[in-house]
Amino acid sequence: MAARPRLRAALSALGFGLAVSACAPGPTTPAFLDGLLTGAEDGQAIVTPRGPLALSVWTAERPRAALLALHGYGDYGPSTFGEAAKNWSARGIEVYAYDQRGFGRNGSNRRWPGEAALIEDLEAAARDVQARRPDLPLFVAGHSMGGGVALAAAGEGRLPGVAGLVLLAPAVWGGDTLNPLFRASAWTAAQVMPDQRFSARASPVTIYPSDNMEMLRALSADPLHYANPSSREFLGLIRLMDRAYAAAPQDRLDTLVVQGAHDQVVPERSVRAAFERLPGPKEFAYVSTGWHMLLRDLEAAEVHRIVGDWILARALPPTEAAALSD
């Protein structure tokens, strides 16, 4: 019986929004989402071989770089990146944030696609944005699960031509940094009760993903957001993190890793271990006021600045960017 509380604690940590609670649907898209799933109907979509994915774009008046942004588990593009994207686009960074397969405004909401599909989608999304803005250097940013997807894709050589990678509290709790008991418990649960979802009430510990309580309350009321992974999804997240951790030594992109001192979701030691495995140019930004939801914490403006400064230092010079926009 001791394994069950430990498994629930691990589920609570990886389902970083558990503190805001959510409903517990089965493996199909619940009926209450009818009318909310916009997909590509508004003409904003990322093109992938598996079908279009909902997209939000923040254009810049005089763009110097393009940023392709990936949200975390249970979230979606404008929810994670909305406020940050306003800041970055005002500084000359054009932001493309798509809803990953199985999440947000896509018809696949609440249906886990598997880590292979998530990584392949990013590969296709990068090609899509590069085709839209061949005049701009492209950067990729991923938060939490999105960071795991981004690191795996980069390390596996799926992001040719990308100028740099930003990993925000990345989900890299894999390899030998993950307790074998958690791994074994997750595998067993996925075989026995694959569609069983876990909520904050099932956990013996309380996880706070942010110090921004007003934001967390709003997120808990958002029908497109959910935070209770099923056993199948939990195992899928572990497989994604294993893949990201294994790919780290092959990531030769210029990489920025941002970690909050108060992150209760992804262990700092795991993030630092993955960072140490990166062979290319790299920088570790440790934010003393940061939690897991770095872009939406009370002191998120500092993270917006760190990321914006890092990208712009590697983007087109202002004079060249101005010439391109004339």
Contacts in CASP RR format, 6 or more apart in sequence:
PFRMAT RR
TARGET T0000
AUTHOR 0000-0000-0000
METHOD contacts of the structure
MODEL  1
MAARPRLRAALSALGFGLAVSACAPGPTTPAFLDGLLTGAEDGQAIVTPR
GPLALSVWTAERPRAALLALHGYGDYGPSTFGEAAKNWSARGIEVYAYDQ
RGFGRNGSNRRWPGEAALIEDLEAAARDVQARRPDLPLFVAGHSMGGGVA
LAAAGEGRLPGVAGLVLLAPAVWGGDTLNPLFRASAWTAAQVMPDQRFSA
RASPVTIYPSDNMEMLRALSADPLHYANPSSREFLGLIRLMDRAYAAAPQ
DRLDTLVVQGAHDQVVPERSVRAAFERLPGPKEFAYVSTGWHMLLRDLEA
AEVHRIVGDWILARALPPTEAAALSD
3 181 0 8 1.000
3 185 0 8 1.000
4 185 0 8 1.000
5 204 0 8 1.000
6 179 0 8 1.000
6 181 0 8 1.000
6 182 0 8 1.000
6 185 0 8 1.000
7 182 0 8 1.000
7 185 0 8 1.000
7 186 0 8 1.000
7 189 0 8 1.000
8 198 0 8 1.000
8 202 0 8 1.000
8 203 0 8 1.000
8 204 0 8 1.000
9 203 0 8 1.000
9 204 0 8 1.000
9 205 0 8 1.000
10 179 0 8 1.000
10 182 0 8 1.000
10 185 0 8 1.000
10 186 0 8 1.000
10 234 0 8 1.000
11 18 0 8 1.000
11 198 0 8 1.000
11 202 0 8 1.000
11 203 0 8 1.000
11 229 0 8 1.000
11 234 0 8 1.000
12 18 0 8 1.000
12 198 0 8 1.000
12 200 0 8 1.000
12 202 0 8 1.000
12 203 0 8 1.000
12 205 0 8 1.000
12 206 0 8 1.000
12 207 0 8 1.000
13 207 0 8 1.000
13 264 0 8 1.000
13 265 0 8 1.000
13 266 0 8 1.000
14 73 0 8 1.000
14 171 0 8 1.000
14 173 0 8 1.000
14 229 0 8 1.000
14 234 0 8 1.000
14 237 0 8 1.000
14 238 0 8 1.000
14 265 0 8 1.000
15 73 0 8 1.000
15 74 0 8 1.000
15 207 0 8 1.000
15 227 0 8 1.000
15 228 0 8 1.000
15 229 0 8 1.000
15 265 0 8 1.000
16 72 0 8 1.000
16 73 0 8 1.000
16 144 0 8 1.000
16 207 0 8 1.000
16 209 0 8 1.000
16 227 0 8 1.000
16 265 0 8 1.000
16 266 0 8 1.000
16 292 0 8 1.000
16 293 0 8 1.000
17 74 0 8 1.000
17 207 0 8 1.000
17 209 0 8 1.000
17 216 0 8 1.000
17 219 0 8 1.000
17 227 0 8 1.000
18 198 0 8 1.000
18 199 0 8 1.000
18 200 0 8 1.000
18 203 0 8 1.000
18 207 0 8 1.000
18 209 0 8 1.000
18 227 0 8 1.000
18 228 0 8 1.000
19 200 0 8 1.000
19 206 0 8 1.000
19 207 0 8 1.000
19 208 0 8 1.000
19 209 0 8 1.000
19 216 0 8 1.000
19 227 0 8 1.000
20 209 0 8 1.000
20 216 0 8 1.000
20 217 0 8 1.000
20 219 0 8 1.000
20 220 0 8 1.000
20 227 0 8 1.000
21 199 0 8 1.000
21 200 0 8 1.000
21 201 0 8 1.000
21 220 0 8 1.000
21 227 0 8 1.000
21 228 0 8 1.000
22 199 0 8 1.000
22 220 0 8 1.000
22 225 0 8 1.000
22 226 0 8 1.000
22 227 0 8 1.000
22 228 0 8 1.000
23 30 0 8 1.000
23 226 0 8 1.000
23 228 0 8 1.000
24 197 0 8 1.000
24 199 0 8 1.000
24 228 0 8 1.000
25 110 0 8 1.000
25 197 0 8 1.000
25 226 0 8 1.000
26 110 0 8 1.000
26 195 0 8 1.000
26 197 0 8 1.000
26 230 0 8 1.000
27 110 0 8 1.000
27 111 0 8 1.000
27 195 0 8 1.000
27 230 0 8 1.000
27 232 0 8 1.000
28 110 0 8 1.000
28 111 0 8 1.000
29 37 0 8 1.000
29 107 0 8 1.000
29 108 0 8 1.000
29 109 0 8 1.000
29 110 0 8 1.000
29 111 0 8 1.000
30 110 0 8 1.000
32 223 0 8 1.000
33 107 0 8 1.000
33 109 0 8 1.000
33 110 0 8 1.000
33 223 0 8 1.000
33 224 0 8 1.000
36 105 0 8 1.000
36 223 0 8 1.000
36 224 0 8 1.000
37 104 0 8 1.000
37 105 0 8 1.000
37 106 0 8 1.000
37 107 0 8 1.000
37 109 0 8 1.000
38 54 0 8 1.000
38 105 0 8 1.000
39 45 0 8 1.000
39 52 0 8 1.000
39 53 0 8 1.000
39 54 0 8 1.000
39 99 0 8 1.000
39 105 0 8 1.000
39 106 0 8 1.000
39 107 0 8 1.000
40 52 0 8 1.000
40 53 0 8 1.000
40 54 0 8 1.000
40 55 0 8 1.000
44 54 0 8 1.000
44 55 0 8 1.000
44 56 0 8 1.000
44 57 0 8 1.000
45 52 0 8 1.000
45 53 0 8 1.000
45 54 0 8 1.000
45 55 0 8 1.000
45 98 0 8 1.000
46 52 0 8 1.000
46 53 0 8 1.000
46 54 0 8 1.000
46 55 0 8 1.000
46 96 0 8 1.000
46 98 0 8 1.000
46 121 0 8 1.000
46 124 0 8 1.000
46 125 0 8 1.000
46 128 0 8 1.000
46 129 0 8 1.000
47 124 0 8 1.000
47 128 0 8 1.000
48 120 0 8 1.000
48 121 0 8 1.000
48 124 0 8 1.000
48 125 0 8 1.000
48 128 0 8 1.000
49 120 0 8 1.000
49 124 0 8 1.000
50 101 0 8 1.000
50 117 0 8 1.000
50 120 0 8 1.000
50 121 0 8 1.000
53 98 0 8 1.000
53 99 0 8 1.000
53 100 0 8 1.000
53 101 0 8 1.000
53 106 0 8 1.000
53 121 0 8 1.000
53 125 0 8 1.000
54 76 0 8 1.000
54 98 0 8 1.000
54 99 0 8 1.000
54 104 0 8 1.000
54 105 0 8 1.000
54 106 0 8 1.000
55 96 0 8 1.000
55 97 0 8 1.000
55 98 0 8 1.000
55 99 0 8 1.000
56 77 0 8 1.000
56 78 0 8 1.000
56 81 0 8 1.000
56 82 0 8 1.000
56 85 0 8 1.000
56 96 0 8 1.000
56 97 0 8 1.000
56 98 0 8 1.000
57 94 0 8 1.000
57 95 0 8 1.000
57 96 0 8 1.000
57 97 0 8 1.000
58 82 0 8 1.000
58 85 0 8 1.000
58 86 0 8 1.000
58 88 0 8 1.000
58 89 0 8 1.000
58 94 0 8 1.000
58 95 0 8 1.000
58 97 0 8 1.000
59 89 0 8 1.000
59 94 0 8 1.000
60 89 0 8 1.000
60 90 0 8 1.000
60 91 0 8 1.000
60 92 0 8 1.000
60 93 0 8 1.000
60 94 0 8 1.000
61 92 0 8 1.000
61 325 0 8 1.000
62 92 0 8 1.000
62 318 0 8 1.000
62 321 0 8 1.000
62 322 0 8 1.000
62 325 0 8 1.000
63 92 0 8 1.000
63 93 0 8 1.000
63 94 0 8 1.000
63 133 0 8 1.000
63 136 0 8 1.000
63 321 0 8 1.000
63 324 0 8 1.000
63 325 0 8 1.000
64 92 0 8 1.000
64 93 0 8 1.000
64 136 0 8 1.000
64 312 0 8 1.000
64 315 0 8 1.000
64 316 0 8 1.000
64 317 0 8 1.000
64 318 0 8 1.000
64 321 0 8 1.000
65 92 0 8 1.000
65 93 0 8 1.000
65 94 0 8 1.000
65 136 0 8 1.000
65 137 0 8 1.000
65 138 0 8 1.000
65 139 0 8 1.000
65 163 0 8 1.000
65 311 0 8 1.000
65 312 0 8 1.000
65 314 0 8 1.000
65 315 0 8 1.000
65 316 0 8 1.000
66 93 0 8 1.000
66 94 0 8 1.000
66 95 0 8 1.000
66 96 0 8 1.000
66 129 0 8 1.000
66 132 0 8 1.000
66 133 0 8 1.000
66 136 0 8 1.000
66 137 0 8 1.000
66 138 0 8 1.000
66 139 0 8 1.000
67 88 0 8 1.000
67 93 0 8 1.000
67 94 0 8 1.000
67 95 0 8 1.000
67 96 0 8 1.000
67 138 0 8 1.000
67 139 0 8 1.000
67 140 0 8 1.000
67 141 0 8 1.000
67 166 0 8 1.000
67 311 0 8 1.000
68 96 0 8 1.000
68 97 0 8 1.000
68 98 0 8 1.000
68 122 0 8 1.000
68 125 0 8 1.000
68 126 0 8 1.000
68 129 0 8 1.000
68 138 0 8 1.000
68 139 0 8 1.000
68 140 0 8 1.000
68 141 0 8 1.000
69 77 0 8 1.000
69 80 0 8 1.000
69 81 0 8 1.000
69 85 0 8 1.000
69 95 0 8 1.000
69 96 0 8 1.000
69 97 0 8 1.000
69 98 0 8 1.000
69 140 0 8 1.000
69 141 0 8 1.000
69 142 0 8 1.000
69 143 0 8 1.000
70 97 0 8 1.000
70 98 0 8 1.000
70 100 0 8 1.000
70 122 0 8 1.000
70 140 0 8 1.000
70 141 0 8 1.000
70 142 0 8 1.000
70 143 0 8 1.000
70 145 0 8 1.000
70 146 0 8 1.000
70 147 0 8 1.000
70 149 0 8 1.000
70 150 0 8 1.000
71 77 0 8 1.000
71 79 0 8 1.000
71 80 0 8 1.000
71 81 0 8 1.000
71 97 0 8 1.000
71 99 0 8 1.000
71 100 0 8 1.000
71 103 0 8 1.000
71 142 0 8 1.000
71 143 0 8 1.000
71 144 0 8 1.000
71 145 0 8 1.000
71 146 0 8 1.000
72 80 0 8 1.000
72 100 0 8 1.000
72 103 0 8 1.000
72 142 0 8 1.000
72 143 0 8 1.000
72 144 0 8 1.000
72 145 0 8 1.000
72 146 0 8 1.000
72 147 0 8 1.000
72 171 0 8 1.000
73 103 0 8 1.000
73 144 0 8 1.000
73 145 0 8 1.000
73 171 0 8 1.000
73 227 0 8 1.000
73 229 0 8 1.000
73 233 0 8 1.000
73 237 0 8 1.000
74 103 0 8 1.000
74 104 0 8 1.000
74 225 0 8 1.000
74 226 0 8 1.000
74 227 0 8 1.000
75 103 0 8 1.000
75 104 0 8 1.000
75 143 0 8 1.000
75 225 0 8 1.000
76 99 0 8 1.000
76 100 0 8 1.000
76 103 0 8 1.000
76 104 0 8 1.000
76 105 0 8 1.000
76 224 0 8 1.000
76 225 0 8 1.000
77 97 0 8 1.000
77 98 0 8 1.000
77 99 0 8 1.000
77 104 0 8 1.000
78 85 0 8 1.000
78 97 0 8 1.000
79 104 0 8 1.000
79 219 0 8 1.000
79 222 0 8 1.000
79 224 0 8 1.000
79 225 0 8 1.000
80 97 0 8 1.000
80 143 0 8 1.000
80 295 0 8 1.000
80 296 0 8 1.000
81 95 0 8 1.000
81 97 0 8 1.000
81 143 0 8 1.000
81 295 0 8 1.000
82 97 0 8 1.000
83 295 0 8 1.000
83 296 0 8 1.000
83 300 0 8 1.000
83 304 0 8 1.000
84 95 0 8 1.000
84 295 0 8 1.000
84 300 0 8 1.000
84 303 0 8 1.000
84 304 0 8 1.000
84 307 0 8 1.000
85 95 0 8 1.000
85 97 0 8 1.000
87 301 0 8 1.000
87 304 0 8 1.000
87 308 0 8 1.000
88 95 0 8 1.000
88 304 0 8 1.000
88 307 0 8 1.000
88 308 0 8 1.000
88 311 0 8 1.000
89 95 0 8 1.000
91 308 0 8 1.000
91 312 0 8 1.000
92 312 0 8 1.000
92 321 0 8 1.000
93 139 0 8 1.000
93 308 0 8 1.000
93 311 0 8 1.000
93 312 0 8 1.000
93 315 0 8 1.000
94 133 0 8 1.000
94 136 0 8 1.000
96 125 0 8 1.000
96 129 0 8 1.000
96 132 0 8 1.000
98 125 0 8 1.000
99 105 0 8 1.000
99 106 0 8 1.000
100 113 0 8 1.000
100 118 0 8 1.000
100 121 0 8 1.000
100 145 0 8 1.000
100 146 0 8 1.000
100 149 0 8 1.000
101 108 0 8 1.000
101 113 0 8 1.000
101 117 0 8 1.000
101 118 0 8 1.000
101 121 0 8 1.000
102 108 0 8 1.000
102 109 0 8 1.000
102 110 0 8 1.000
102 111 0 8 1.000
102 112 0 8 1.000
102 113 0 8 1.000
103 109 0 8 1.000
104 224 0 8 1.000
104 225 0 8 1.000
105 224 0 8 1.000
109 224 0 8 1.000
110 226 0 8 1.000
112 230 0 8 1.000
112 232 0 8 1.000
112 233 0 8 1.000
112 236 0 8 1.000
113 121 0 8 1.000
114 236 0 8 1.000
114 239 0 8 1.000
114 240 0 8 1.000
115 149 0 8 1.000
115 152 0 8 1.000
115 236 0 8 1.000
115 239 0 8 1.000
115 240 0 8 1.000
115 243 0 8 1.000
118 146 0 8 1.000
118 149 0 8 1.000
118 240 0 8 1.000
119 149 0 8 1.000
119 152 0 8 1.000
119 153 0 8 1.000
119 156 0 8 1.000
119 158 0 8 1.000
119 243 0 8 1.000
120 158 0 8 1.000
122 140 0 8 1.000
122 149 0 8 1.000
122 150 0 8 1.000
122 153 0 8 1.000
122 158 0 8 1.000
122 159 0 8 1.000
123 153 0 8 1.000
123 158 0 8 1.000
123 159 0 8 1.000
126 138 0 8 1.000
126 140 0 8 1.000
126 153 0 8 1.000
126 158 0 8 1.000
126 159 0 8 1.000
126 162 0 8 1.000
129 138 0 8 1.000
130 138 0 8 1.000
130 161 0 8 1.000
135 324 0 8 1.000
136 315 0 8 1.000
136 316 0 8 1.000
136 324 0 8 1.000
137 163 0 8 1.000
137 314 0 8 1.000
137 315 0 8 1.000
137 316 0 8 1.000
138 161 0 8 1.000
138 162 0 8 1.000
138 163 0 8 1.000
139 162 0 8 1.000
139 163 0 8 1.000
139 164 0 8 1.000
139 165 0 8 1.000
139 166 0 8 1.000
139 311 0 8 1.000
139 314 0 8 1.000
139 315 0 8 1.000
140 150 0 8 1.000
140 153 0 8 1.000
140 154 0 8 1.000
140 159 0 8 1.000
140 162 0 8 1.000
140 164 0 8 1.000
140 165 0 8 1.000
140 166 0 8 1.000
141 147 0 8 1.000
141 150 0 8 1.000
141 165 0 8 1.000
141 166 0 8 1.000
141 167 0 8 1.000
141 168 0 8 1.000
141 307 0 8 1.000
142 148 0 8 1.000
142 149 0 8 1.000
142 150 0 8 1.000
142 166 0 8 1.000
142 167 0 8 1.000
142 168 0 8 1.000
142 170 0 8 1.000
143 168 0 8 1.000
143 169 0 8 1.000
143 170 0 8 1.000
143 293 0 8 1.000
143 294 0 8 1.000
143 295 0 8 1.000
144 168 0 8 1.000
144 169 0 8 1.000
144 170 0 8 1.000
144 171 0 8 1.000
144 265 0 8 1.000
144 266 0 8 1.000
144 292 0 8 1.000
145 171 0 8 1.000
145 237 0 8 1.000
145 240 0 8 1.000
146 170 0 8 1.000
146 171 0 8 1.000
147 167 0 8 1.000
147 168 0 8 1.000
147 170 0 8 1.000
147 171 0 8 1.000
147 172 0 8 1.000
147 244 0 8 1.000
148 167 0 8 1.000
148 170 0 8 1.000
148 171 0 8 1.000
148 172 0 8 1.000
148 240 0 8 1.000
148 241 0 8 1.000
148 243 0 8 1.000
148 244 0 8 1.000
149 240 0 8 1.000
149 244 0 8 1.000
150 165 0 8 1.000
150 167 0 8 1.000
150 170 0 8 1.000
151 165 0 8 1.000
151 167 0 8 1.000
151 170 0 8 1.000
151 172 0 8 1.000
151 244 0 8 1.000
151 247 0 8 1.000
151 248 0 8 1.000
151 251 0 8 1.000
151 274 0 8 1.000
152 240 0 8 1.000
152 243 0 8 1.000
152 244 0 8 1.000
152 247 0 8 1.000
153 159 0 8 1.000
153 247 0 8 1.000
154 162 0 8 1.000
154 165 0 8 1.000
154 247 0 8 1.000
154 251 0 8 1.000
154 253 0 8 1.000
154 255 0 8 1.000
155 247 0 8 1.000
155 248 0 8 1.000
155 250 0 8 1.000
155 251 0 8 1.000
155 252 0 8 1.000
156 247 0 8 1.000
156 250 0 8 1.000
157 250 0 8 1.000
159 165 0 8 1.000
159 253 0 8 1.000
162 253 0 8 1.000
163 253 0 8 1.000
163 254 0 8 1.000
163 314 0 8 1.000
163 315 0 8 1.000
164 253 0 8 1.000
164 254 0 8 1.000
164 255 0 8 1.000
164 256 0 8 1.000
164 314 0 8 1.000
165 251 0 8 1.000
165 253 0 8 1.000
165 254 0 8 1.000
165 255 0 8 1.000
165 256 0 8 1.000
166 255 0 8 1.000
166 256 0 8 1.000
166 258 0 8 1.000
166 307 0 8 1.000
166 310 0 8 1.000
166 311 0 8 1.000
167 255 0 8 1.000
167 256 0 8 1.000
167 257 0 8 1.000
167 258 0 8 1.000
168 258 0 8 1.000
168 294 0 8 1.000
168 295 0 8 1.000
168 303 0 8 1.000
168 307 0 8 1.000
169 258 0 8 1.000
169 259 0 8 1.000
169 260 0 8 1.000
169 263 0 8 1.000
169 265 0 8 1.000
169 266 0 8 1.000
169 271 0 8 1.000
169 292 0 8 1.000
169 293 0 8 1.000
169 294 0 8 1.000
170 244 0 8 1.000
170 257 0 8 1.000
170 266 0 8 1.000
170 271 0 8 1.000
170 274 0 8 1.000
171 237 0 8 1.000
171 240 0 8 1.000
171 241 0 8 1.000
171 244 0 8 1.000
171 266 0 8 1.000
172 241 0 8 1.000
172 244 0 8 1.000
172 245 0 8 1.000
172 248 0 8 1.000
172 266 0 8 1.000
172 270 0 8 1.000
172 271 0 8 1.000
172 273 0 8 1.000
172 274 0 8 1.000
173 241 0 8 1.000
173 266 0 8 1.000
173 267 0 8 1.000
173 270 0 8 1.000
174 238 0 8 1.000
174 241 0 8 1.000
174 242 0 8 1.000
174 244 0 8 1.000
174 245 0 8 1.000
174 270 0 8 1.000
175 241 0 8 1.000
175 242 0 8 1.000
175 245 0 8 1.000
175 246 0 8 1.000
177 245 0 8 1.000
177 267 0 8 1.000
177 269 0 8 1.000
177 270 0 8 1.000
177 273 0 8 1.000
177 274 0 8 1.000
178 238 0 8 1.000
178 241 0 8 1.000
178 242 0 8 1.000
178 270 0 8 1.000
182 238 0 8 1.000
183 238 0 8 1.000
186 231 0 8 1.000
186 234 0 8 1.000
186 235 0 8 1.000
186 238 0 8 1.000
187 235 0 8 1.000
189 196 0 8 1.000
189 231 0 8 1.000
189 234 0 8 1.000
189 235 0 8 1.000
190 231 0 8 1.000
190 232 0 8 1.000
190 234 0 8 1.000
190 235 0 8 1.000
190 236 0 8 1.000
192 231 0 8 1.000
193 231 0 8 1.000
194 230 0 8 1.000
194 231 0 8 1.000
194 232 0 8 1.000
195 230 0 8 1.000
195 231 0 8 1.000
195 232 0 8 1.000
196 230 0 8 1.000
196 231 0 8 1.000
197 228 0 8 1.000
197 229 0 8 1.000
197 230 0 8 1.000
198 228 0 8 1.000
198 229 0 8 1.000
198 230 0 8 1.000
198 231 0 8 1.000
198 234 0 8 1.000
199 228 0 8 1.000
200 206 0 8 1.000
200 207 0 8 1.000
200 227 0 8 1.000
200 228 0 8 1.000
207 264 0 8 1.000
207 265 0 8 1.000
208 264 0 8 1.000
208 291 0 8 1.000
209 216 0 8 1.000
209 264 0 8 1.000
209 265 0 8 1.000
209 291 0 8 1.000
209 292 0 8 1.000
209 293 0 8 1.000
210 216 0 8 1.000
210 291 0 8 1.000
210 292 0 8 1.000
210 293 0 8 1.000
210 296 0 8 1.000
210 297 0 8 1.000
210 298 0 8 1.000
211 262 0 8 1.000
211 290 0 8 1.000
211 291 0 8 1.000
211 297 0 8 1.000
211 298 0 8 1.000
212 293 0 8 1.000
212 296 0 8 1.000
212 297 0 8 1.000
212 298 0 8 1.000
212 300 0 8 1.000
215 293 0 8 1.000
215 296 0 8 1.000
219 225 0 8 1.000
229 237 0 8 1.000
244 274 0 8 1.000
245 273 0 8 1.000
245 274 0 8 1.000
245 277 0 8 1.000
248 274 0 8 1.000
248 277 0 8 1.000
248 278 0 8 1.000
249 277 0 8 1.000
249 278 0 8 1.000
249 279 0 8 1.000
250 279 0 8 1.000
251 278 0 8 1.000
251 279 0 8 1.000
251 280 0 8 1.000
252 279 0 8 1.000
252 280 0 8 1.000
253 280 0 8 1.000
254 280 0 8 1.000
254 281 0 8 1.000
254 282 0 8 1.000
254 314 0 8 1.000
255 278 0 8 1.000
255 280 0 8 1.000
255 281 0 8 1.000
255 282 0 8 1.000
255 283 0 8 1.000
256 282 0 8 1.000
256 283 0 8 1.000
256 285 0 8 1.000
256 306 0 8 1.000
256 307 0 8 1.000
256 310 0 8 1.000
257 271 0 8 1.000
257 274 0 8 1.000
257 275 0 8 1.000
257 278 0 8 1.000
257 282 0 8 1.000
257 283 0 8 1.000
257 284 0 8 1.000
257 285 0 8 1.000
258 285 0 8 1.000
258 287 0 8 1.000
258 294 0 8 1.000
258 303 0 8 1.000
258 306 0 8 1.000
258 307 0 8 1.000
259 268 0 8 1.000
259 271 0 8 1.000
259 272 0 8 1.000
259 284 0 8 1.000
259 285 0 8 1.000
259 286 0 8 1.000
259 287 0 8 1.000
260 268 0 8 1.000
260 286 0 8 1.000
260 287 0 8 1.000
260 288 0 8 1.000
260 289 0 8 1.000
260 290 0 8 1.000
260 291 0 8 1.000
260 292 0 8 1.000
260 294 0 8 1.000
261 268 0 8 1.000
261 286 0 8 1.000
261 287 0 8 1.000
261 288 0 8 1.000
261 289 0 8 1.000
261 290 0 8 1.000
262 289 0 8 1.000
262 290 0 8 1.000
262 291 0 8 1.000
263 290 0 8 1.000
263 291 0 8 1.000
263 292 0 8 1.000
264 291 0 8 1.000
264 292 0 8 1.000
265 292 0 8 1.000
266 292 0 8 1.000
272 284 0 8 1.000
275 282 0 8 1.000
275 284 0 8 1.000
283 310 0 8 1.000
285 306 0 8 1.000
285 310 0 8 1.000
287 294 0 8 1.000
287 299 0 8 1.000
287 302 0 8 1.000
287 303 0 8 1.000
287 306 0 8 1.000
289 297 0 8 1.000
289 298 0 8 1.000
289 299 0 8 1.000
289 302 0 8 1.000
290 297 0 8 1.000
290 299 0 8 1.000
290 303 0 8 1.000
291 297 0 8 1.000
294 300 0 8 1.000
294 303 0 8 1.000
295 303 0 8 1.000
295 304 0 8 1.000
297 303 0 8 1.000
315 321 0 8 1.000
316 324 0 8 1.000
END
